Amino acid sequence: MPGSRSARLVSLAAATDEARGTDEGGDEMTWTWQLEKTDGTAATSRGLPKESFGSQGDAESWLGENWRSLLEAGVDQVTLLDDGTPEYGPMSLHPAS
């Protein structure tokens, strides 16, 4: 049957995307904050959150609600990552003087 192999490959690709939580175009993104010290090294204090978000807006809202506690925990700056790729940053958590 011509085309049946192609149909199976399309079904397999769709099932793989579904298992990964992405759609056919791979548009699902995972947004995360990279928590850093002033020199750009990773902030490694115990208890720092490792949150991930389904949208940039959700990530930014979370930071708006949590930046003070991150600063108190030793985080100096953050970089927003889109599937591990920097979107913007580093951005200081310290108030402007």
ZIRADA-V400913 format. One line per field, one symbol per residue. ss: DSSP state (H for helix, E for strand, - for the rest). psi: psi as a letter, one per 20 degrees, with the letter a starting at -180 (. if undefined). burial: I if it has 16 or more other C-alpha atoms within 10 Angstrom, else O. Layout:
ss = ???
psi = ???
burial = ???
//
This chain:
ss = ---HHHHHHHHHHHHHHHHH----------EEEEEE-----E---------EE--HHHHHHHHHHHHHHHHH----EEEEEE--EEEEEEEE-----
psi = oqihggghgggggghggghikqahikipqopqpopqrhjiqppkqqjpqmqqqiqgggghggghhjhghgghjjphrqpppolippgrrqpqipqq.
burial = OOOOOOOOOOOOOIOOIOOOOOOOOOOOIIIIIIIIIIOOOOIOOOOOOOOIIOOIOOIIOOIOOOIOOIIOOIIIIIIIIIOOOOOOOIOIIOOOO
//
